[in-house]
Amino acid sequence: MRGIFKQLLTLWLSLLILGGLSFLILQLPPARAWLWQHTGEEVFLAQVKGVSDLLGDRLRPRLALASDAAIDHTDVSPFGVNTFLEQEAEPAKRTRAIQMAADAGYHWLRQEFPWEDIEIHGKGDFEDRRHEPARSAWEKYDQIVAAAEASGMELIVRLSNPPGWTRSQGEGENNVDTFAPPDNVQDFADFVSAVVSRYKGRIQYYQLWNEPNIYPEWGSYAIDPEGYVALLKAGAEAARAADPEVVIIAGALASTINLQPADAPPGNSLNDLLYLQRMYDAGAAPYFDIMAMQGYGLYSGPTDDRLHPRVINISRHQFVRDLMVMNGDAHKPIWIAEMNWNAAPEDVEPRYGRVTLEQQARYLPLAYRRVLEDWPWIGVANTWYLKRATDLWEQNRQPEAYFRLLAPDFTPQPVYERMRAFTHGLGE
């Protein structure tokens, strides 16, 4: 018995010494650099936990990514940025914003053409009578298109946000929210046709809807992948009839782990992977050329290699890619609709994680480096976002404000300057 006790004591002492040595080794600069490169964590204890997560990944089945497949719409500049140009009251400010995006090396402007701002008062009515004198509702969008062309930029136009007249529950206390889909998908198809016809030969890429798997982007309706596919089908067919060269981008899926959506807000959201599979089951494949999803880093950095279906990080798009391959869509790319880290001040709720301005400026170029070097199935990644027209988000202390590249008065943030240096350095 004494011999067994001695052996156990020796074993425990050996494990203790080994653990202590490992702990010390992991704190050496080369080890810390490796931990950062694979976990996206900068704090040591978080890096150690990240290693255990990576080891757990090895126990799960390998993903089918088909990295060597011929993938459409990936031979493009990956640099896109989200804009709110329609909110700028002055055309000169829209032009200035576009030029500053171009100066930072961006090629794509992901810009919403809100349905409610174009077909405002009723079906087929494209006059804006909200102000005196009345004017064409197209005027602002014509100027945006022309300004983008003048700066050598391409538009990714998002079509969503229906006017109230498209829904019987569009007004009053029974309102189903401004983002909710129309009662009749043909109304959406007709709007899509009107936009695509007007800009035929000038705009090629259209995203039909946005984040249909979460509230509030599907309104207060129950999440409905099959309903979205009906909307997508109607819109895609109308767009292709108006312009055979058009490229259809599916509504960007929000990354969420909710497996049991509620029937009403705020819990009516559905896991993006379950939602996408139901889209495929409902016959969505012929009606989109590009899959879109959000690509926020949230709580870890751009080097995070961890893969867990219940964790949202920069690498989550690999699960979506795996699902696409399994459904016969290896030839289709993923375009990231929104990507960045949130540099919210300490007095603002860290709803989307929190990084410093220096970290944000360092992380975003590294994410684009990964798109260029590691993820061949990603075509364009759109930074969220260039600027807002006003400082309302800042006044309300909303964390959404602090993804910005430019302040509302056009003051460049550190991340803008770092992106400009990064993109300009690629050609050297």
Buried (B, 14 or more C-beta within 10 A) or exposed (E): EEEEEEEEEEEEEEEEEEEEEEEEEBEEEEBBEBBBEBBBBBEBEBBBBBBEBBEEEEEEEEBEBBEEBEBEBBEBEBBBBBBBBBBBEEBEBBBBBBBBBBBBBBBBBBBBBBBBBBBBBEEEBBBBEEEEEEEEBBEBBEBBBBBBBEBEBBBBBBBBBBBBBBBEBBEEEEBBBBBBBBBEBEBBBBBBBBBBEBBBEBBBBBBBBBBBBBBBBBBBBBBBBEBBBBBBBBBBBBBBBBBEEBBBBBBBBBBBBBEEBBEEEEEBBBBBBBBBBBBBEBEBBEBBBBBBBBBBBBBBBBBBBBBBEEBBBBBBBBBBBBBBBBBEBBBBBBBBBBBBBBBBEEEBEBEBBBBEEEBBBBBBBBBBBBBBEEBBBBBBBBBBBBBBBEEEBBEEEBBBBBBBBBBBEEEBBBBBEBBBEBBEEEEE
